[in-house]
Amino acid sequence: MNVIDFIVENNQSICNIFTAISTIFTAAICFVTCKTYNAQFKQIKAQELPNLKVLTINSIKSDTGKSPSLYDGSYCRIIKGENILRDTIPEFEFQNKQIEHGYIEEIESHIGNNETYFTYFGGKPFLMVIHASSKEQFIVDHSNVIINFHNYEATISALSIESFSVYYKSEKNTEPITFQGNIYIIK
């Protein structure tokens, strides 16, 4: 009896053996994965560090029916130079009296470096992503995205972001723009 005849005659038994071996390996991998996950989770809890997760990223719609304000969380634009967009979004010139003193100067100090940083506006923290290249003409999309975080562990007293990648929906460019730098917000 040659090997091929043996395999043909015992095909079902061989399949059962391979299925049993596969089941044993799968069970062993599940066991090791669960043990590793539980050990890592215990280690994270023992360190008592914040465990920050992004829950949602929501884009904000502009409400053109109400009087525009920079402080009510509505999506609006701050414009310096010529406005080429001409949308229905409420717009403010950069010299508008509602804009906090020093806000425009702070933005201009970061232009040209593809930087990301935290700042406060109206007592609320804002994540600024700067990709403008000219201090003479730029547009600030204000309150256009809300990012909701949830902290599962210890209290956060400071937050640092090392880089931030933005993906634009454009036919010409599908590559992300990555903004570098250390971003800190301290409570």
Steps between C-alpha positions, in 0.01 A plus 500: 500500500648829403457837673241635257273200547534534878401871484201428276374216722550696823402848372235560766729390784781726376258795475383433855860493626580834332178651636589385852854641473361830365248519786775440758719774347204743488413432863864547603525831313173624656625403845833680453328808352255524793781459754710767324205742476412456868865545607534817291171637634613434860831672426322807357271518805795462739679796339199722573555696179230659287359275231363743243279379215345703218125435516376717213615759250205716395499768235284798588243654270458874479170647617441796270165577664645646818724796567862385463721492806850366551414377849190284454680203340352563155710429194623827351805643325750769587643655185813702434552613142279422204228240557484264204258246655177703525297237686190542712712463812506805732823691449696747711778730388822455698460848660152417640460615861362156605840341433710481816808719513809305391311215328586607144861580598530152654374339179737708288797393713434137401437554127737328258606217731211250464454510875235377735449644846244553772373844588213650693229715347217628714623283786463179297791287371543488122726278291654716229624334180692757297573433133490858370810623322438876493446743786338742255210274406354208696170354616433359846224237507379557855307234695472273196574168677436370849713208620355311798746313718432261783753438772468152649759528775683769701433873487670685215695804613687554170458377145764481228455420132817435299350515152168542326413366152228656287351328196339725241234375262661613181533342159850641465654400830413201717812519714453621858654822623676430829541782747794459736585646834418443861156617605434552867191587694542531872211512742 
